[in-house]
Amino acid sequence: MWRIFKALFVLAVVGLIGLTGYAYLADLSPPQEEVTRPVMLNAE
């Protein structure tokens, strides 16, 4: 029974390390583009 808990614990630790590495090393920034839109002002 302890083998199962130990295996699950090791798997969870490896998963957290992998998730942390992916968060730090992966390119998660969104693509950027310039947006120009006309603005209508109600200046009377």
C-alpha positions as a printed Julia matrix, in Angstrom:
44×3 Matrix{Float64}:
   0.0    0.0     0.0
   2.85   2.38    0.79
   4.3    1.74   -2.66
   1.21   3.23   -4.28
   1.36   6.35   -2.11
   5.07   6.73   -2.76
   4.58   6.33   -6.51
   1.76   8.88   -6.53
   3.86  11.31   -4.51
   6.83  10.95   -6.86
   4.54  11.36   -9.87
   3.01  14.52   -8.38
   6.44  16.0    -7.65
   7.68  15.24  -11.16
   4.49  16.76  -12.6
   4.93  19.94  -10.58
   8.56  20.24  -11.65
   7.53  19.75  -15.28
   4.74  22.32  -15.01
   7.08  24.84  -13.41
   9.7   24.29  -16.11
   7.1   24.69  -18.85
   5.82  27.92  -17.3
   9.32  29.4   -17.13
  10.69  28.17  -20.45
   7.69  28.19  -22.79
   6.75  31.21  -24.88
   3.39  32.12  -23.38
   3.23  35.7   -24.64
   0.33  36.5   -26.99
   1.04  37.6   -30.56
   1.21  41.38  -30.77
   0.04  43.58  -33.6
  -0.52  47.29  -33.97
  -4.16  48.35  -34.06
  -5.25  51.76  -35.36
  -8.89  52.76  -35.21
 -10.47  56.15  -35.88
 -12.06  57.88  -32.9
 -15.21  59.96  -33.35
 -15.32  62.91  -30.93
 -18.52  64.84  -30.23
 -16.89  68.27  -30.1
 -19.5   70.9   -30.87
